[in-house]
Amino acid sequence: MIIDRKHFDLNNKCAIEKIIIKPPLRLGSVFHDEACFTYLKEGVMSITSPTDNLSIQTEESVLLRCGNYFSNIIRKHPTKTCEVYAVHLYPDILKELYKNEFPNFIKSDAHKSYVKKIEKQGVVTHFIQSLEFYFENPNLVTDDLLKLKIKELILLLLQTDNAESIITLFSNLFNPRHAGLFEVVEAHLYSAISIVDLARLTGRSLSTFKRDFQTQFSDTPANFIKEKKLEKALELLQSTELSVSEICYEVGFHDTSYFTKTFKQKYNQTPSEYRK
């Protein structure tokens, strides 16, 4: 659950926010006309985009372009909370910030990644520490200060070890990418992700997703994904020494009993019998 949320607005939009969360918590986010820099000060979380699954640890951050996402805040300790900072990047605000100097690296390229993970960086940590000061002293915050902090973040990111990747992602932040059905499904075939979530990641309603899927693959999403998981499990039984339970979770099944039953229905043997 969200314990506390503080934010500073710019041009009537949430520009910078600080969120305290008690894990576990699952959040869905849709960035229609904005990108988002997210920093995890404390805790562990995973981020799912249409084409990526990322694990974010304490003092790591991620830059998200326009699109649909799911975040899972993971509980590692029964009493600890998770602290998240977010800086929202809107094209109109950036144009206002840079005016005639609008960065030439922000240009269209519709085929790049949705997200870029930024490993722990001292300059980013210091930037977040400066934000903490302003959340403790909100009376000092003005529109001009918020503009300076957003511009400072961009300049700092371009000086990190990930500068080249950041430039590549910045060039795509404000060009919503519409991943195709196959691309989304292929990226999450072996994830424990629901059909409803897959539909959301493609920007479709559940009924539209199922209809489009049937048209493209001549199969239902549930059956298609189950068959692919079982094929992968068969391959892992042949080529690895992973245990049956390890393979079960590796290919995205939730429990070994269901995995064993489903495997036997398809191959007329249990996974253990097949391996022998």
C-alpha positions as CSV (number, residue, x, y, z in Angstrom):
1,M,0.0,0.0,0.0
2,I,1.0,3.6,-0.5
3,I,1.8,5.1,2.9
4,D,2.7,8.6,1.8
5,R,3.0,10.6,-1.5
6,K,4.3,14.1,-1.9
7,H,4.7,15.9,-5.2
8,F,5.6,19.2,-6.9
9,D,3.5,20.4,-9.8
10,L,4.7,22.4,-12.8
11,N,2.2,23.7,-15.4
12,N,-0.5,21.9,-13.5
13,K,1.2,18.5,-14.0
14,C,3.0,16.3,-11.5
15,A,6.7,17.0,-12.2
16,I,8.6,15.5,-9.3
17,E,7.2,13.1,-6.6
18,K,8.3,11.0,-3.7
19,I,6.3,7.9,-2.7
20,I,6.6,5.7,0.4
21,I,5.3,2.2,-0.1
22,K,4.7,-0.7,2.1
23,P,5.4,-3.8,0.0
24,P,4.1,-5.9,-1.7
25,L,2.3,-3.7,-4.1
26,R,1.6,-3.9,-7.8
27,L,1.1,-0.8,-9.9
28,G,0.0,-0.3,-13.5
29,S,1.2,2.9,-15.2
30,V,0.3,4.3,-18.6
31,F,2.4,7.2,-19.9
32,H,0.5,8.6,-22.9
33,D,2.3,11.9,-23.3
34,E,5.3,11.7,-21.0
35,A,8.4,9.8,-20.1
36,C,9.4,9.1,-16.5
37,F,12.7,8.8,-14.6
38,T,12.2,6.5,-11.6
39,Y,14.8,6.1,-8.8
40,L,14.5,3.5,-6.1
41,K,16.1,4.9,-2.9
42,E,15.2,1.8,-0.8
43,G,13.8,-1.5,-1.7
44,V,13.4,-3.9,-4.6
45,M,11.1,-3.8,-7.5
46,S,10.5,-5.3,-11.0
47,I,9.3,-3.4,-14.0
48,T,7.5,-5.0,-16.9
49,S,7.2,-3.2,-20.2
50,P,5.8,-4.5,-23.5
51,T,9.3,-5.9,-24.4
52,D,11.3,-6.0,-21.2
53,N,11.4,-7.4,-17.7
54,L,13.8,-5.5,-15.4
55,S,14.8,-5.9,-11.7
56,I,15.6,-2.7,-10.0
57,Q,17.7,-2.7,-6.7
58,T,18.3,0.0,-4.1
59,E,19.9,3.2,-5.6
60,E,19.3,2.1,-9.1
61,S,17.0,3.9,-11.5
62,V,15.2,3.5,-14.8
63,L,14.2,5.8,-17.7
64,L,10.8,4.9,-19.2
65,R,9.5,6.2,-22.5
66,C,5.8,6.6,-23.4
67,G,4.0,3.3,-23.0
68,N,2.3,0.8,-20.7
69,Y,4.1,-0.6,-17.6
70,F,3.6,-2.7,-14.5
71,S,5.7,-2.3,-11.4
72,N,5.9,-4.8,-8.6
73,I,7.3,-3.6,-5.3
74,I,8.7,-6.7,-3.7
75,R,8.8,-7.3,0.1
76,K,12.2,-8.4,1.3
77,H,11.7,-7.5,4.9
78,P,8.4,-7.6,6.9
79,T,8.8,-4.2,8.4
80,K,10.7,-2.1,5.8
81,T,9.2,0.3,3.4
82,C,10.2,1.2,-0.1
83,E,11.0,4.7,-1.1
84,V,10.6,5.8,-4.8
85,Y,11.4,9.1,-6.5
86,A,10.0,10.0,-9.9
87,V,10.7,12.9,-12.3
88,H,8.1,13.2,-15.1
89,L,9.3,14.4,-18.4
90,Y,6.7,16.1,-20.6
91,P,7.6,17.3,-24.2
92,D,6.0,20.7,-23.8
93,I,7.9,21.4,-20.5
94,L,11.2,20.3,-22.1
95,K,10.5,22.6,-25.1
96,E,9.9,25.4,-22.7
97,L,13.1,24.6,-20.8
98,Y,15.3,24.5,-23.8
99,K,13.4,26.9,-26.1
100,N,15.6,27.4,-29.1
101,E,18.2,25.1,-27.6
102,F,15.9,22.0,-27.6
103,P,18.3,19.1,-27.5
104,N,19.1,17.6,-30.9
105,F,19.2,14.1,-29.4
106,I,15.4,14.2,-28.9
107,K,14.2,13.1,-32.3
108,S,12.1,10.4,-33.7
109,D,13.2,6.8,-33.9
110,A,10.4,4.3,-33.3
111,H,12.3,1.1,-33.0
112,K,14.3,1.4,-29.8
113,S,13.8,0.0,-26.3
114,Y,11.0,1.1,-24.0
115,V,13.3,1.3,-20.9
116,K,16.9,1.9,-19.9
117,K,18.1,0.7,-16.5
118,I,20.7,3.0,-14.9
119,E,23.1,1.2,-12.5
120,K,24.0,2.9,-9.2
121,Q,25.6,6.3,-10.0
122,G,27.0,8.7,-7.5
123,V,25.8,11.8,-9.4
124,V,22.3,10.4,-9.5
125,T,22.3,9.6,-5.8
126,H,23.4,13.2,-5.0
127,F,20.7,14.6,-7.2
128,I,18.1,12.6,-5.3
129,Q,19.6,13.8,-2.0
130,S,19.0,17.4,-3.2
131,L,15.4,16.5,-3.9
132,E,15.0,15.2,-0.4
133,F,16.0,18.6,1.0
134,Y,13.2,20.3,-1.0
135,F,10.6,17.7,0.1
136,E,11.6,18.6,3.6
137,N,11.4,22.3,2.8
138,P,8.6,22.6,0.3
139,N,8.2,26.4,0.9
140,L,11.5,26.9,-1.0
141,V,10.1,25.2,-4.2
142,T,9.2,27.5,-7.1
143,D,8.4,26.8,-10.8
144,D,11.8,28.1,-11.7
145,L,13.5,25.7,-9.3
146,L,11.6,22.7,-10.6
147,K,12.7,23.6,-14.2
148,L,16.3,23.8,-13.0
149,K,16.1,20.4,-11.3
150,I,14.6,18.8,-14.4
151,K,17.3,20.3,-16.6
152,E,19.9,19.2,-14.0
153,L,18.7,15.6,-14.1
154,I,19.0,15.5,-17.9
155,L,22.5,16.9,-17.9
156,L,23.6,14.5,-15.1
157,L,22.2,11.5,-17.0
158,L,24.2,12.5,-20.0
159,Q,27.4,12.4,-17.9
160,T,26.9,8.9,-16.5
161,D,28.5,5.7,-17.8
162,N,25.3,5.1,-19.7
163,A,25.4,8.3,-21.6
164,E,25.3,6.7,-25.1
165,S,22.3,4.5,-24.2
166,I,20.6,7.5,-22.5
167,I,20.9,9.6,-25.6
168,T,19.5,6.7,-27.7
169,L,16.5,6.4,-25.3
170,F,16.0,10.1,-25.1
171,S,15.6,10.2,-28.8
172,N,12.5,8.0,-28.4
173,L,10.9,9.2,-25.2
174,F,8.1,11.1,-26.8
175,N,7.4,8.8,-29.7
176,P,4.9,6.2,-28.3
177,R,6.0,2.8,-29.6
178,H,3.2,0.3,-30.4
179,A,4.7,-3.1,-30.0
180,G,3.1,-5.8,-32.1
181,L,1.3,-8.8,-30.7
182,F,4.1,-11.2,-31.5
183,E,6.7,-8.9,-30.0
184,V,4.9,-8.5,-26.7
185,V,4.0,-12.2,-26.4
186,E,7.5,-13.3,-27.3
187,A,9.0,-11.0,-24.7
188,H,6.9,-12.5,-22.0
189,L,6.3,-16.1,-23.0
190,Y,8.1,-17.5,-20.0
191,S,7.0,-14.9,-17.5
192,A,4.3,-15.5,-14.9
193,I,2.1,-12.8,-16.5
194,S,-1.7,-13.0,-17.1
195,I,-3.5,-12.6,-20.4
196,V,-5.1,-9.5,-19.0
197,D,-1.7,-7.9,-18.4
198,L,-0.5,-8.9,-21.9
199,A,-3.5,-7.2,-23.4
200,R,-2.8,-4.0,-21.4
201,L,0.9,-4.0,-22.5
202,T,-0.3,-4.0,-26.1
203,G,-2.7,-1.2,-25.4
204,R,-5.8,-3.3,-26.1
205,S,-8.9,-4.3,-24.2
206,L,-9.0,-8.0,-23.3
207,S,-11.6,-8.8,-25.9
208,T,-9.8,-7.0,-28.7
209,F,-6.5,-8.7,-27.7
210,K,-8.1,-12.1,-27.9
211,R,-9.8,-11.4,-31.2
212,D,-6.6,-10.0,-32.8
213,F,-4.5,-12.8,-31.3
214,Q,-6.9,-15.4,-32.8
215,T,-6.7,-13.7,-36.2
216,Q,-2.9,-13.6,-36.2
217,F,-2.1,-17.0,-34.6
218,S,-5.2,-19.1,-35.2
219,D,-5.2,-20.0,-31.5
220,T,-6.3,-18.6,-28.2
221,P,-3.6,-16.7,-26.2
222,A,-3.9,-19.1,-23.3
223,N,-3.4,-22.2,-25.4
224,F,-0.6,-20.7,-27.6
225,I,1.4,-19.6,-24.5
226,K,0.8,-22.9,-22.7
227,E,2.1,-24.8,-25.7
228,K,5.2,-22.6,-26.0
229,K,6.0,-23.0,-22.3
230,L,5.7,-26.8,-22.6
231,E,8.0,-26.9,-25.6
232,K,10.5,-24.8,-23.7
233,A,10.2,-27.2,-20.7
234,L,10.9,-30.2,-23.0
235,E,14.0,-28.5,-24.4
236,L,15.3,-27.7,-20.9
237,L,14.7,-31.3,-19.7
238,Q,16.8,-32.5,-22.6
239,S,19.6,-30.0,-22.5
240,T,20.1,-29.0,-18.8
241,E,20.4,-30.5,-15.4
242,L,17.8,-28.2,-13.8
243,S,15.4,-29.9,-11.5
244,V,11.7,-30.3,-12.5
245,S,10.6,-27.5,-10.1
246,E,13.3,-25.2,-11.4
247,I,12.2,-25.8,-15.0
248,C,8.6,-25.3,-13.9
249,Y,9.3,-21.7,-12.7
250,E,11.8,-21.0,-15.5
251,V,9.1,-21.4,-18.1
252,G,6.5,-19.4,-16.2
253,F,4.3,-22.0,-14.5
254,H,3.1,-21.1,-11.0
255,D,3.3,-24.6,-9.3
256,T,4.9,-27.9,-10.1
257,S,1.7,-30.0,-9.7
258,Y,-0.1,-28.1,-12.5
259,F,3.1,-28.1,-14.6
260,T,3.4,-31.9,-14.2
261,K,-0.3,-32.5,-15.0
262,T,-0.2,-30.2,-18.1
263,F,3.1,-31.8,-19.3
264,K,1.7,-35.3,-19.0
265,Q,-1.5,-34.3,-20.9
266,K,0.7,-33.2,-23.9
267,Y,3.5,-35.7,-23.8
268,N,1.9,-38.7,-22.1
269,Q,4.7,-38.8,-19.5
270,T,5.5,-36.7,-16.4
271,P,8.6,-34.5,-16.7
272,S,10.5,-36.9,-14.4
273,E,9.5,-39.9,-16.6
274,Y,10.5,-38.1,-19.8
275,R,13.9,-37.2,-18.4
276,K,14.6,-40.8,-17.4
